Amino acid sequence: REARTAQRAQIRAARLAARREARRRREREARKRGSGGGGGGGAAKQRAADAPPRKREPPTPRVVEAVLESNGQPGYLERFLVKWAKRPKSEATWEPLRKLPAEQRAALVTAGREAFNRRVEPLLSGSPAEPSSSGVVAVQVPEHAAARCAAHLHTRWRDGRLLLRQGATSCLGYSTYGKTLSAHDAQQQATHTLLMTNTLLPLIRDELPGFGEMEQFLVAWLHETYGVVVELYFAHALRQSTLTVRSTGFDVHQDTEDFPFIEFTVVVKLTPDAPGSPHSRMRLVGAPRVFEYGAPAGSAGAFLARAFHASIEPDAGTSEHLKIAFFFRASTKGERRAKRGLSAAVLASGVEDELARRRRHVALELSNSNLEAQALAAEKKLAPWG
């Protein structure tokens, strides 16, 4: 063993000595070439050193010609497909907001978001004479449910809080959302909003009259209209008037900014229009016409949550409105349950028309079972009062 170790050490020393000798030989040859031993090499190097330095041509700046589309991602993830001047569309690149020229930025961003909305919402390609070209689908929830909800909020929503469980807990407003039509007012926003989180929903359903009934109606309506089983994930309550544009009048935004999995937004106007009052309105970016809420309590509009949209500042004389924005996500578990229930019904009846006839009933039953399960869970989780 010692002999093998000594032999390996000798081999390593020999290799190291060979490398050193090769390096010395290369250095000697380099010195000979540098001293002119190679003919005219030294003179050439001297001429190159005496020559003036070459000016490197600056790269041709890229000029933004147009923005073809936004990628529709929320917040800082948003990118814009930029068409560069004197270059084909095939060389367009996705760029962040900061790469757009400041003097054209607002117009370019709007163009990109319009293109995105038109791609995800085909209704925007309709004739301006068609109400559906607003991109918002009108729906009327039960008027009595909206009126009951509004009456409760009028009496119990005070100083930015809605008391629940006889004052044991509260639903509060939010104050940090700065995308408003006018300069953001945090204190006003906290006073005129309510954030009905997913955790609070069981209590909201139980204690806010009409809320659960409107939710059940919308779950069934969305399933019938879009063919998707949905569940409510959270909601916002808002007071909107000419005095709240700094807090509840919202500039262009998406409802997927906090929760990207939200699929549909439905905004319900709980209060009726005062006689002679202008209608409340909203818009989708790029839509050929705006959406107007109907006059009765319970008038609502449904749209894709990822579409860019904004409030429209109320006209003078518009009455204050209470609204609730419902944010729904697709329910994969509910979809599987609905499909199993419909398949069982078809097999039992042997009539294919049964599938169409029971769509609304399955969605409604699914919603009811979800609400009952959540209510039972809440009762077990929360201690009884007093």
C-alpha positions in Angstrom: 0.0 0.0 0.0 2.8 2.4 0.9 4.5 1.6 -2.4 1.4 2.4 -4.4 1.0 5.7 -2.5 4.6 6.7 -3.3 4.1 5.8 -6.9 1.0 7.9 -7.3 2.9 10.9 -5.7 5.7 10.5 -8.2 3.3 10.5 -11.1 1.6 13.6 -9.9 5.0 15.4 -9.4 6.0 14.4 -13.0 2.8 15.7 -14.5 3.1 19.0 -12.6 6.8 19.4 -13.8 5.7 18.8 -17.4 3.0 21.4 -17.2 5.4 23.9 -15.8 7.9 23.3 -18.6 5.2 23.6 -21.2 4.1 27.0 -19.7 7.7 28.3 -19.7 8.2 27.2 -23.4 5.0 29.1 -24.4 6.1 32.2 -22.6 9.6 32.1 -24.3 7.9 31.8 -27.7 5.6 34.7 -26.9 8.5 36.9 -25.9 10.3 36.1 -29.2 7.3 37.1 -31.3 6.9 40.3 -29.3 10.5 41.4 -29.9 10.2 41.2 -33.6 11.6 37.7 -34.1 8.6 36.9 -36.2 9.3 39.3 -39.0 6.9 42.3 -39.1 4.8 41.4 -36.1 6.2 44.1 -33.8 5.8 46.8 -36.4 2.2 45.8 -37.0 1.4 46.0 -33.4 3.0 49.4 -33.2 0.9 50.7 -36.1 -2.2 49.3 -34.5 -1.4 51.1 -31.2 -0.8 54.4 -33.0 -4.0 54.2 -35.0 -7.0 56.3 -33.6 -9.5 54.1 -31.7 -12.5 53.0 -33.7 -15.8 54.6 -32.8 -18.3 51.9 -31.9 -21.6 52.6 -33.6 -24.4 53.0 -31.1 -27.2 50.4 -31.4 -30.3 51.6 -33.3 -32.9 52.6 -30.6 -36.2 50.7 -30.8 -39.2 52.9 -31.1 -42.6 51.7 -29.9 -45.1 51.8 -32.7 -48.1 50.2 -31.0 -49.2 47.9 -28.2 -51.0 44.9 -29.6 -52.4 43.4 -26.4 -52.0 43.1 -22.6 -51.4 39.6 -21.2 -54.2 40.3 -18.6 -52.1 39.4 -15.6 -52.8 41.4 -12.5 -50.6 44.0 -11.0 -46.8 44.0 -11.6 -47.2 40.7 -13.7 -48.9 42.6 -16.5 -47.0 42.7 -19.7 -47.7 44.4 -23.1 -47.1 43.0 -26.5 -45.1 45.8 -28.2 -44.9 46.3 -32.0 -41.7 48.1 -32.8 -41.4 50.6 -35.6 -39.8 49.4 -38.8 -40.1 45.8 -37.6 -42.6 43.1 -38.5 -45.3 41.9 -36.0 -43.5 38.6 -35.8 -40.7 40.5 -33.8 -43.1 42.0 -31.3 -42.0 41.4 -27.7 -43.7 41.3 -24.3 -42.6 44.3 -22.2 -43.3 45.6 -18.7 -45.1 48.9 -18.2 -41.8 50.8 -17.5 -40.6 50.1 -21.1 -43.4 52.1 -22.6 -42.7 55.7 -23.4 -44.1 58.0 -20.7 -45.7 60.5 -23.0 -47.7 57.7 -24.7 -48.1 55.3 -21.8 -51.7 55.9 -20.9 -52.9 55.5 -24.5 -50.8 52.4 -25.1 -51.9 50.7 -21.9 -55.6 51.4 -22.8 -55.1 49.9 -26.3 -53.5 46.8 -24.8 -56.2 46.3 -22.3 -58.9 46.8 -24.9 -57.4 44.1 -27.0 -57.3 41.7 -24.1 -60.9 42.4 -23.2 -62.1 41.8 -26.7 -60.2 38.5 -26.8 -61.7 37.1 -23.6 -65.2 38.6 -23.9 -66.7 38.1 -27.4 -69.7 40.2 -26.5 -67.6 43.3 -26.9 -67.5 42.7 -30.7 -71.2 43.1 -31.0 -73.0 46.1 -32.4 -73.1 49.2 -30.2 -76.9 49.1 -30.6 -77.0 45.8 -28.7 -77.1 46.1 -24.9 -74.9 43.0 -24.6 -72.0 44.8 -26.3 -71.3 46.4 -22.9 -69.8 43.0 -21.9 -71.9 43.0 -18.8 -74.9 40.7 -18.6 -78.0 42.2 -16.9 -79.7 40.0 -14.3 -82.4 40.8 -11.8 -82.1 39.1 -8.4 -85.2 38.8 -6.2 -86.2 42.4 -5.4 -87.5 41.5 -1.9 -84.2 39.9 -1.0 -82.2 43.0 -2.1 -84.6 45.3 -0.2 -84.3 43.3 3.0 -80.5 43.3 2.7 -80.5 47.1 2.1 -82.8 47.8 5.1 -80.5 45.8 7.4 -77.4 47.6 6.2 -79.0 51.0 6.5 -79.7 50.4 10.2 -76.8 48.2 11.3 -73.8 49.5 9.2 -72.3 52.3 11.3 -68.8 53.9 11.4 -67.3 51.4 8.9 -68.4 48.3 10.8 -71.3 45.8 10.6 -71.8 44.1 14.0 -72.3 40.3 13.9 -73.2 37.8 16.6 -74.8 40.5 18.8 -71.6 42.6 18.7 -69.2 39.7 19.4 -67.5 40.2 16.1 -67.6 42.7 13.2 -67.3 42.9 9.4 -65.1 45.9 8.7 -64.2 48.0 5.7 -60.9 48.2 3.8 -58.8 51.4 3.3 -55.8 50.6 1.1 -57.2 50.1 -2.4 -55.9 53.2 -4.2 -57.3 52.7 -7.7 -60.1 55.3 -7.3 -61.6 57.8 -9.8 -60.3 60.7 -7.7 -57.5 61.1 -5.1 -57.7 58.1 -2.7 -59.2 58.8 0.7 -58.4 56.0 3.0 -60.6 57.1 5.9 -63.6 57.5 3.6 -63.0 54.1 2.0 -62.9 52.4 5.4 -66.2 54.0 6.2 -68.1 53.2 3.0 -66.9 49.6 2.3 -67.3 46.2 4.0 -65.0 43.3 3.3 -67.0 40.1 3.6 -64.2 37.6 3.7 -64.5 33.9 3.1 -64.2 33.2 6.8 -67.1 35.6 7.6 -69.4 34.3 4.9 -71.2 31.7 7.1 -72.1 34.5 9.6 -73.0 36.9 6.8 -75.4 34.4 5.3 -77.0 33.7 8.7 -77.3 37.3 9.9 -77.7 39.6 6.9 -81.2 39.2 5.6 -81.6 38.4 1.9 -77.8 37.8 1.3 -78.1 34.0 1.2 -81.2 34.1 -1.0 -79.4 36.4 -3.5 -76.3 34.1 -3.4 -78.4 31.0 -4.1 -80.2 32.7 -7.0 -76.9 33.8 -8.6 -75.2 30.4 -8.2 -78.1 28.8 -10.1 -78.2 31.6 -12.7 -74.5 31.5 -13.4 -74.7 27.7 -13.8 -77.6 28.0 -16.2 -76.0 30.9 -18.2 -72.4 29.9 -18.4 -72.6 26.1 -17.7 -70.2 26.4 -14.7 -70.8 25.3 -11.1 -69.6 28.1 -8.9 -69.3 29.0 -5.3 -69.1 32.3 -3.6 -65.6 33.1 -2.3 -66.0 36.6 -0.8 -68.0 39.8 -1.3 -67.8 43.6 -0.9 -70.5 45.9 0.3 -70.3 49.5 -1.1 -71.9 52.9 -0.7 -71.7 54.8 -3.9 -72.6 58.4 -4.6 -71.2 61.6 -5.9 -69.5 62.1 -2.6 -67.6 58.7 -2.5 -65.6 58.9 -5.8 -62.4 59.0 -3.7 -63.3 55.7 -2.0 -65.8 53.6 -3.9 -65.6 55.0 -7.4 -63.0 52.6 -8.9 -60.7 53.3 -11.8 -59.6 50.6 -14.2 -58.9 47.3 -12.4 -59.5 43.6 -12.4 -61.2 41.5 -9.8 -58.5 38.9 -10.0 -55.8 41.1 -8.4 -56.0 39.5 -5.0 -57.4 36.1 -6.0 -56.5 35.0 -9.5 -59.0 32.1 -9.4 -62.1 34.3 -9.3 -64.1 33.6 -12.4 -67.2 35.8 -12.3 -68.2 39.1 -10.6 -71.8 40.0 -10.1 -72.6 43.5 -8.7 -76.1 43.8 -7.2 -77.7 47.2 -6.6 -79.6 46.8 -3.4 -81.5 50.1 -3.5 -84.0 51.4 -6.1 -83.3 54.6 -8.1 -85.0 57.7 -6.7 -87.7 59.0 -9.1 -86.0 61.0 -11.9 -82.5 60.0 -10.7 -79.9 59.0 -13.4 -79.1 55.3 -13.6 -75.9 54.0 -12.0 -73.3 52.9 -14.6 -70.1 51.0 -15.1 -67.9 50.1 -18.1 -65.6 47.4 -19.5 -62.5 48.8 -21.2 -63.0 48.7 -24.9 -66.7 48.1 -24.8 -68.7 50.1 -27.4 -71.3 51.1 -24.8 -71.5 51.4 -21.0 -73.7 49.2 -18.8 -76.6 50.8 -16.9 -78.2 49.2 -13.9 -82.0 49.0 -13.9 -84.1 51.2 -11.6 -85.5 48.5 -9.3 -83.7 47.1 -6.2 -81.9 43.9 -7.2 -80.8 45.1 -10.6 -77.4 43.5 -11.2 -74.6 43.0 -13.8 -72.4 40.0 -14.3 -69.1 39.9 -16.1 -65.8 38.1 -16.3 -63.7 38.9 -13.2 -60.4 39.1 -15.3 -61.8 41.7 -17.6 -60.5 45.3 -17.1 -63.4 47.5 -15.9 -64.1 50.7 -14.0 -66.9 52.6 -12.3 -68.4 55.7 -14.0 -68.6 58.8 -11.8 -72.3 59.4 -10.9 -74.0 62.4 -12.5 -75.1 65.2 -10.4 -78.5 64.3 -8.8 -77.8 60.6 -8.7 -79.1 59.1 -5.4 -76.8 57.1 -3.1 -76.8 53.4 -3.7 -75.9 50.4 -1.7 -74.3 47.6 -3.7 -72.8 44.2 -3.0 -70.2 42.8 -5.3 -70.3 38.9 -5.3 -67.0 37.2 -6.3 -67.5 33.6 -7.5 -64.9 30.9 -8.3 -65.4 27.7 -10.2 -66.1 24.8 -7.9 -64.4 21.6 -9.2 -65.9 19.6 -6.4 -69.3 21.0 -7.1 -68.9 20.3 -10.8 -68.1 16.6 -10.2 -71.1 16.3 -7.9 -73.4 18.0 -10.4 -72.3 15.7 -13.2 -72.8 12.6 -11.0 -76.2 13.8 -10.1 -77.3 14.5 -13.6 -75.8 11.2 -15.0 -77.7 9.3 -12.3 -80.9 11.1 -13.2 -80.5 10.3 -16.9 -79.8 6.7 -16.3 -82.7 6.3 -14.0 -85.2 8.0 -16.4 -83.7 6.8 -19.7 -84.7 10.2 -21.2 -81.9 12.5 -22.4 -84.2 15.5 -22.1 -84.0 15.0 -18.3 -80.4 16.4 -18.4 -81.6 19.8 -19.7 -84.7 19.8 -17.4 -82.7 19.3 -14.2 -79.8 21.7 -14.8 -81.3 24.5 -12.7 -82.4 22.1 -9.9 -78.9 20.5 -9.5 -77.2 23.9 -9.2 -79.8 25.1 -6.7 -79.6 21.9 -4.6 -75.8 22.1 -4.7 -75.9 25.6 -3.5 -78.3 24.8 -0.7 -76.2 21.8 0.5 -73.1 24.0 0.5 -74.8 26.7 2.6 -76.2 24.1 5.1 -72.8 22.5 5.5 -71.1 25.8 6.1 -73.7 26.9 8.6 -73.3 23.6 10.5 -69.6 24.0 10.5 -69.9 27.5 11.8 -72.2 26.4 14.6 -69.7 23.8 15.7 -66.7 26.1 15.4 -68.2 29.2 17.2 -69.2 29.0 20.8 -72.8 30.1 21.6 -73.5 33.6 22.7 -73.4 34.4 26.5 
